[in-house]
Amino acid sequence: MSFGSDGASIMTVGGVSTLLKKENPFMINTHCMAQCLALCTSQAANQVEKMEKYRQLLTDLYYYFSKSAKRVAGLNAIQEILDSPQLKIKEMHSVRWFAFYSALETVYRSWDALVTYFADHKNDAKAACIPTTLGEIAKVNEGSGYYIKKLEESLKQDESEKWHMGAGGHEISYSETQKAQAIKSRDAFIDNLTEQITARFPQESQALADAFAILSLRGVSFMTAEDLSHYGNNKLLKLLNHYGSDKANVVRRRVIPAVVDPMKTKMEWSLLKDVVQEQQYPTGKLSMLWSCIFKFHPDTFPNLLKLVQLALTLPLQTADVERGFSAQNLIKTAHRYRME
């Protein structure tokens, strides 16, 4: 009854979901919400010059070290001398959700070693090709950087109330100009993020998936009789408009009967609210509530149970599937494709 995908054109418009919907007109197509959120943040950051500059810094660092085993060995030697973690500089992938954080965390944990390395390689011609990286590192080495100060949980303050990266690390200071630039970038990012979320999560496309939320009956235990009588009625109507009427299968030229009976579902809904409030069943989590309903009232709410089954199988995110493909690609490489 539902289909989740990464939003690729082959999966959506005129693709797999369109073909499936012709076979089953009740089917709901959802774009993985985890990926939508990742796209919202990345696209919002792309439009902020300061944030794009920091992202380029991570990319420059990765390619500088990935092209030379000698540079990696030099960095590792410094990490060992400074008793820093022996970490490899990671690549930031735009299509991998956690790649940015992973790359940033590696740079942060290796910061002292990186500063020391580039201080010893100022005349490296290859390093000169990445002025963004050297420039940003030099700024922190000289003691500026408002963004880093915001990572308060990772910073230490000495007796004179000055901030440092870790105990005894580089001193962090900032000017009022830098502070104003940071606030401006932050506000721009928030505005861009709001626009992206509005565009990628339009109200009309989320209405049906959102309507399933009423089946958890969150908060009904504390409602008055009047509020209880009105609770969830509008959203139930949205579900019934989709699942409560016959639909035509244009491919096989036949009519597919409705999933639920609208009139009986409304009666069950009215009764369910009273039962849940009277019996004080746990609300808020769909699976816990309906485990109780199914156990103690298996034959009382047949139509609502069908809607619950649809809600529990609604693929709001496809992260598990993506992880499966990632694991497959790690195992089945170009050198292993003949493994049996």
ABEGO torsion letter per residue (X at the ends): XBBBBAGBAAABBGBAAAAAAAABAABBBBBBAAAAAAAAAAAAAAABAAAAAAAAAAAAAAAAAAABAAAAAAAAAAAAAAGBBBBBBBBBBAABAAAAAAAAAAAAAAAAAAAAAAAAAAABAAAAABAAAAAAAAAAAAGBGAAAAABAAABBBBAAGBBBBEBGBBBBBBBAAAAAAAAAAAAAAAAAAAAAAAAABBAAAAAAAAAAAAAAGBGAAABBAAAAAABGAAAAAAAAAAAABBBBBAAAGBBBBBABBAAAAAAAAAAAAAAAAAAGBBBGBAAAAAAAAAAABAAABAAAAAAAAAAAABBABAAAAAAAAAAAAAABBAAAAABX
